[in-house]
Amino acid sequence: MITIEFETGELLEIPSETLVGWDFSNLNLHTAIFLNMNLDSALFIDCYLRNTIFNGSLMVNANLNNSVLINSYLMEVNLFNAKLCDVVAKFANFRRSNLKESNFNNAIVDEVDFSECDVCGASLKFKSYLNVDFNKAIYNENTQWPDNFNPIEYGAILIK
């Protein structure tokens, strides 16, 4: 049994010994705390994840498509090959996360902190990206950006 705590003091009991591949789809996980957890291949499709904390977690191949991540913390998270299409992630913090080969197509990422992230090979065809921060983020020639987006102007660094 795994217990997920919420900032409100509520608890969610998961009848499993692992969260790898767990299906959280369609749940309201507002203020949930997933600190330093292994959530590889977990499904968070259509979830309400406002103010949720994922700092330090493993989320390789996780699917967060169509989720709300407003004000969420995903700092130093391994989101390699994660799916974040159509998410609303306003004011979220992904600082120092591994976003290699992740997919943010059609995402709304206004005021999001992607500083010091690795976005090599990621598809970042955002729907909206007002005041986004890519300071010291690294990318390569395989990283896909929105039309007319100059990553260098947002602080990103091209690596060969």
N, C-alpha and C positions, 0 to 999 in steps of 0.2 A: 504494500500500500504506500502510495506517495501522496503527501499532502502539499497542496499549493496554497500559500498564504496570500492574502490581499492586504493592501495598506489600510483597509477599513477594519481589519481584524477577522474578517470572514475566512473560512477555510473551504477548500474543494478537495475532496478525497478521490484519488485516482486508483482504481483497483488493479494496479500493475506494479511490477518491480522496476519498470523502465518506462521512460517517456519517448524513447526512440520509436519513430513511426506512429506515435499516438495521434488520434484524430480529435482535434479540438474544434472542428469546423462548426460554424454557426453559433458559437458560444459568446456570451458577454463576459469577457475577462478583464473588464475595466479595473485598473489598479492591481492586477495580479503581479506577483513577484516570482519571476523565473530566473533567479540569480545563480550564475555558474552551473546551469543544468545542461544535460545532454538531451537536446531536442532534435537531433539529426532526423531528417525525413518526416518530421511531424507536420501535420496538416492544421493550418489555422485559416482555412478558406472562409471568407465572409464573417470573420470574427470582429468583435468590438474590443479593441486592444488599447483604448485610450489610457494614457498614464501607466502603461504596463512596463515593467522593468525586466529586461532580458540580459543585462550586463554580464559579460564574461561567458555567455552560453555558447554551446555548439549547436548550430542550426544548419548544417550542411544538407543540401537538397530539401530544405523545408519549403512548404508551400503556404504563402500568406496572401495569395491572390484575393483581391476585392475586400481586403480588411481595412479597418480604421486604426491607424497608428499615431493619432494626434498626441503630441506631448510624450511619446514613448521614448524609453531609453534602451538603445541597442549598442552600447559602447563596448568595444573590444569583443564583438560577437563574430563567430565564424559563420558567415552566410554564403559560403562557396556554393555556387550553382543554385541558389535559392530563387524562388519565384515570388515576386512582389508586384505583379502586374495589377494595374488599376487600384493600387492602395492609395489611401488618403493619409499622408504622413506629415502633415503640417507640424512644424516645430519639433520634430523628432530628432534624436541625437544618435548618429551612427559612428561617431568619432572612433578612429583607429580600428574599424572593423574590416574583416576580409569579405569583400563583395565581389571577388573574382567570379566571372562568368554568371553573375546573378542577372535577373531580368526585372527591370523596373518600368517596362513599357506601359505608357498611359498613366503613370503614377502622378499624383499631385504631391510635390515635395517642397512647397513654399516654406522658407525659413528653416530648412533642414541643414544640420551640420554633418557633412561628409568629410570633414578635415582628417587628414592622415589616413584615409581609407585606401585600400588597394582595390581599384575598380578595373583592373586589367581584364579585357575580354567581356566586360559587362555590357548589357544592353540598357542604356540609360535614356531611352526615347520618352522622356517625361511629357506629361500633358501640361503641367505648370511647374515652374521652378523659381519663383520670385525669391530674391535674396538668399539663394542657396550658397553654401560654403564648401568649397573643395580645396581649401588651403592645405598644401603639402600632400594632397591625395596623389597617388600614382596611377597612371593609366598607360595603355599601349595602343598600337595601331589597330588592334582588334576591338577596342572599346567603341561602342556606338553611342553617339550623342544626339540631342535634338537638332533639327535643322537650324543653322545659323548660330549655334552655341559654340563659343570659343573657350574650351576648358582652361586654357592658360590665363585668360582674363578672370577666371574664378579661383585661381591659385593652384590649379592642378599641374603636375609635373609629368611630362612624357618620358617614359623609359623605353629603351631599345631592347 
